[in-house]
Amino acid sequence: MLSQKIKTTSVLETEALGAKLAEEMLADKRLPPFVALYGDLGVGKTAFVRGFASVIAPGILVRSPTFALVNEYRGKEKTLFHFDMYRITGEDDLYSIGYDDYLARDGIALVEWSENIPYALPAHYLRVEIVKDDLKHPDSRLITLEERNDLC
């Protein structure tokens, strides 16, 4: 089971970590196709997704889906569904954006603000928490990657 803590000191390092996770997920089919992202506003969740997307759908311009709620990026092997749950207030909101339909497709979901939908997370997923860890260095982050599996 995957579980690790990684320190990054720049946006580029955070993106590189996202890219590394995407490579691992493509190589290891046992890893779940769902990444739940946690962290305060401005900690680098979208930067992490940018790095991830650079592997799945190279050349795609990644934008935060705050107003669209979901962006879809088609890659050669997989499609990436990038959700932003910041404005989600309940199950009706998830239903209206077709959340379950996206998850039923053969793709990978990266979900920002997963803390807003604890009731809608799958039993098996990767949890990525990003926190600012050094007030003297504004780009310093501690990123925790953890595989969660309630099926076991």
HUCORBEL-V28235 format. One record per pair of residues at least 12 apart in sequence whose C-alpha atoms are under 10 Angstrom apart, sorted by the first residue. I is the first residue (numbers start at 1). J is the second residue. D is the distance in whole Angstrom. If there is no record, write none. Layout:
((I	J	D) (I	J	D))
This chain:
((1	30	10) (1	31	9) (1	146	8) (1	147	6) (1	148	8) (1	149	9) (2	31	9) (2	126	8) (2	127	10) (2	145	7) (2	146	6) (2	147	5) (2	148	9) (3	126	9) (3	127	9) (3	128	10) (3	144	7) (3	145	5) (3	146	4) (3	147	6) (3	148	9) (4	128	10) (4	143	8) (4	144	6) (4	145	5) (4	146	6) (4	147	9) (5	128	10) (5	129	9) (5	130	10) (5	142	7) (5	143	6) (5	144	4) (5	145	6) (5	146	9) (6	130	10) (6	141	8) (6	142	6) (6	143	5) (6	144	6) (6	145	8) (7	130	10) (7	131	10) (7	132	10) (7	133	9) (7	140	7) (7	141	6) (7	142	5) (7	143	6) (7	144	9) (8	130	10) (8	132	10) (8	133	10) (8	139	8) (8	140	6) (8	141	5) (8	142	6) (8	143	8) (9	132	10) (9	133	10) (9	134	10) (9	137	8) (9	138	8) (9	139	5) (9	140	4) (9	141	6) (9	142	9) (10	44	10) (10	137	9) (10	138	9) (10	139	5) (10	140	6) (10	141	8) (11	43	10) (11	44	7) (11	47	7) (11	48	8) (11	51	10) (11	139	7) (11	140	9) (11	141	9) (12	47	8) (12	48	9) (12	50	10) (12	51	8) (12	139	10) (13	47	9) (13	48	9) (13	51	9) (13	139	10) (13	140	10) (13	141	10) (14	43	10) (14	44	7) (14	45	9) (14	46	10) (14	47	6) (14	48	6) (14	49	9) (14	50	9) (14	51	8) (14	52	10) (14	130	9) (14	139	9) (14	140	9) (14	141	8) (14	142	10) (14	143	8) (15	44	9) (15	45	9) (15	46	9) (15	47	5) (15	48	5) (15	49	7) (15	50	6) (15	51	4) (15	52	7) (15	53	9) (15	54	9) (16	47	9) (16	48	8) (16	49	10) (16	50	9) (16	51	6) (16	52	8) (16	54	9) (17	47	10) (17	48	7) (17	49	10) (17	51	7) (17	52	8) (17	143	9) (18	45	9) (18	46	10) (18	47	8) (18	48	5) (18	49	6) (18	50	7) (18	51	5) (18	52	4) (18	53	8) (18	54	9) (18	55	9) (18	128	10) (19	48	8) (19	49	8) (19	50	8) (19	51	4) (19	52	4) (19	53	7) (19	54	7) (19	55	6) (19	56	9) (20	51	8) (20	52	7) (20	55	8) (21	35	10) (21	48	10) (21	51	9) (21	52	7) (21	55	9) (21	145	9) (22	49	9) (22	51	8) (22	52	5) (22	53	8) (22	54	9) (22	55	6) (22	56	7) (22	108	9) (23	52	8) (23	55	7) (23	56	8) (25	52	10) (25	56	10) (25	108	9) (26	55	9) (26	56	8) (26	77	8) (26	78	9) (26	108	10) (31	124	9) (31	125	8) (31	126	8) (31	147	8) (32	108	8) (32	109	10) (32	122	9) (32	123	10) (32	124	6) (32	125	5) (32	126	7) (32	147	8) (32	148	9) (32	149	9) (33	78	10) (33	80	9) (33	103	9) (33	106	9) (33	107	7) (33	108	5) (33	109	6) (33	110	8) (33	122	10) (33	124	9) (33	125	7) (33	126	8) (34	80	10) (34	81	9) (34	103	8) (34	107	9) (34	108	6) (34	109	5) (34	110	6) (34	111	8) (34	121	9) (34	122	8) (34	123	10) (34	124	8) (34	125	5) (34	126	6) (34	127	9) (35	49	10) (35	82	10) (35	108	8) (35	109	6) (35	110	5) (35	111	6) (35	112	9) (35	114	9) (35	121	10) (35	122	10) (35	124	10) (35	125	6) (35	126	5) (35	127	6) (35	128	7) (35	145	10) (35	146	10) (35	147	9) (36	83	10) (36	109	8) (36	110	6) (36	111	5) (36	112	7) (36	113	8) (36	114	5) (36	115	8) (36	117	10) (36	118	10) (36	121	8) (36	122	10) (36	125	7) (36	126	6) (36	127	5) (36	128	6) (36	129	8) (36	145	10) (36	146	10) (36	148	10) (37	49	9) (37	83	10) (37	84	9) (37	110	7) (37	111	6) (37	112	5) (37	113	6) (37	114	6) (37	115	8) (37	126	8) (37	127	6) (37	128	5) (37	129	6) (37	130	8) (37	145	10) (38	111	9) (38	112	6) (38	113	6) (38	114	6) (38	115	6) (38	116	10) (38	127	8) (38	128	6) (38	129	5) (38	130	6) (38	131	9) (38	143	10) (38	144	10) (39	112	8) (39	113	7) (39	114	9) (39	115	9) (39	128	9) (39	129	6) (39	130	5) (39	131	6) (39	132	9) (39	143	10) (40	113	8) (40	129	9) (40	130	8) (40	131	7) (40	132	9) (41	86	10) (41	113	9) (41	131	10) (42	130	10) (42	131	10) (42	132	9) (43	129	10) (43	130	6) (43	131	6) (43	132	6) (43	138	10) (43	139	8) (43	140	9) (43	141	8) (43	142	10) (44	130	7) (44	131	9) (44	132	9) (44	139	9) (44	141	8) (44	143	10) (45	64	9) (45	84	10) (45	110	10) (45	111	9) (45	112	7) (45	113	9) (45	128	9) (45	129	9) (45	130	7) (45	131	10) (46	62	8) (46	63	8) (46	64	6) (46	65	9) (46	82	9) (46	84	9) (46	110	10) (46	111	10) (46	112	8) (47	62	9) (47	63	9) (47	64	9) (48	110	10) (48	128	10) (48	130	9) (48	143	10) (49	62	8) (49	63	9) (49	64	9) (49	80	10) (49	82	8) (49	110	7) (49	111	9) (49	112	9) (50	62	6) (50	63	8) (50	64	9) (50	82	10) (52	80	9) (52	110	9) (53	73	8) (53	74	10) (53	75	9) (53	79	10) (53	80	7) (53	81	10) (53	82	9) (53	110	10) (54	75	10) (55	75	9) (55	76	10) (56	73	8) (56	74	8) (56	75	5) (56	76	7) (56	77	7) (56	78	7) (56	79	7) (56	80	7) (56	108	9) (57	73	6) (57	74	6) (57	75	4) (57	76	7) (57	77	9) (57	78	8) (57	79	8) (57	80	8) (58	73	9) (58	74	9) (58	75	7) (58	76	9) (59	75	10) (60	73	7) (60	74	9) (60	75	9) (61	73	9) (62	82	9) (63	82	9) (64	82	8) (64	83	8) (64	84	7) (64	112	9) (65	82	7) (65	83	6) (65	84	6) (65	85	9) (65	86	10) (65	112	9) (66	83	8) (66	84	5) (66	85	8) (66	86	7) (66	87	7) (66	112	9) (67	84	8) (67	85	10) (67	86	9) (67	87	8) (68	83	9) (68	84	8) (68	97	9) (69	82	8) (69	83	6) (69	84	5) (69	85	7) (69	86	8) (69	87	8) (69	88	9) (69	93	10) (69	94	10) (69	97	8) (69	99	10) (69	111	10) (69	112	10) (70	82	5) (70	83	4) (70	84	6) (70	85	9) (70	97	8) (70	98	10) (70	99	9) (70	102	10) (70	109	10) (70	110	10) (70	111	9) (70	112	10) (71	83	7) (71	84	9) (72	102	9) (72	107	10) (72	108	10) (72	109	9) (73	107	10) (73	108	10) (74	107	9) (75	107	9) (77	106	10) (77	107	9) (78	105	10) (78	106	7) (78	107	5) (78	108	7) (79	105	9) (79	106	7) (79	107	5) (79	108	6) (79	109	9) (80	102	10) (80	106	9) (80	107	6) (80	108	5) (80	109	6) (80	110	7) (81	99	10) (81	102	7) (81	103	9) (81	105	10) (81	107	7) (81	108	6) (81	109	5) (81	110	6) (81	111	8) (82	108	9) (82	109	6) (82	110	5) (82	111	6) (82	112	8) (83	97	10) (83	99	9) (83	109	7) (83	110	6) (83	111	5) (83	112	6) (83	113	9) (83	114	9) (84	110	9) (84	111	6) (84	112	5) (84	113	6) (84	114	8) (84	116	10) (85	111	7) (85	112	6) (85	113	5) (85	114	6) (85	115	8) (85	116	6) (85	117	7) (86	111	10) (86	112	7) (86	113	5) (86	114	8) (86	115	9) (86	116	7) (86	117	10) (87	113	9) (87	116	9) (88	113	9) (88	114	10) (88	116	7) (88	117	8) (89	116	7) (89	117	8) (90	116	8) (90	117	8) (90	119	9) (90	120	10) (91	117	8) (91	119	9) (91	120	8) (94	117	9) (94	120	9) (99	120	9) (100	120	9) (103	122	9) (109	125	10) (110	126	9) (110	128	10) (111	127	10) (111	128	10) (112	128	10) (114	127	9) (114	128	10) (114	129	10) (122	148	9) (122	149	9) (122	150	9) (122	151	10) (123	148	7) (123	149	6) (123	150	5) (123	151	6) (123	152	9) (124	147	8) (124	148	6) (124	149	4) (124	150	6) (124	151	7) (124	152	9) (125	146	9) (125	147	6) (125	148	5) (125	149	7) (125	150	9) (126	145	7) (126	146	6) (126	147	4) (126	148	6) (126	149	9) (127	144	8) (127	145	6) (127	146	5) (127	147	6) (127	148	7) (128	143	7) (128	144	6) (128	145	5) (128	146	7) (128	147	9) (129	141	10) (129	142	8) (129	143	6) (129	144	5) (129	145	7) (129	146	9) (130	142	6) (130	143	5) (130	144	7) (130	145	9) (131	143	7) (131	144	9))
